[in-house]
Amino acid sequence: MKKIFAEIGLGNETFLSTEIEESDGEYRISGFIIPKKIKGCYIRIWVFKTVFIISTDNGFEIKKKDKKRLKIIFGISGIE
């Protein structure tokens, strides 16, 4: 089963992008592919190594990452 994360925002390689996760890995494509079954939506604000996430699935979270980035993303998550 594929997990789909369709995202709009600044910080990824393109303004509209979709990340697809499968059992053998993940990859990102340009363009916005809406999942067949929507599980939730989220806002992700990535400031250097700290990521603030507000989602309908998990509420509010703060995560630490190894990479430094600046991103502001709105996304829709689901499955295909």
Buried (B, 14 or more C-beta within 10 A) or exposed (E): EEBBBBBBBEBBEEEBBBBBBEEEEEEEEEEBBEBEEBBEBBEBBBEEEEBEBEBEEEEEEEEEEEEEEEBEBEBBBBEE
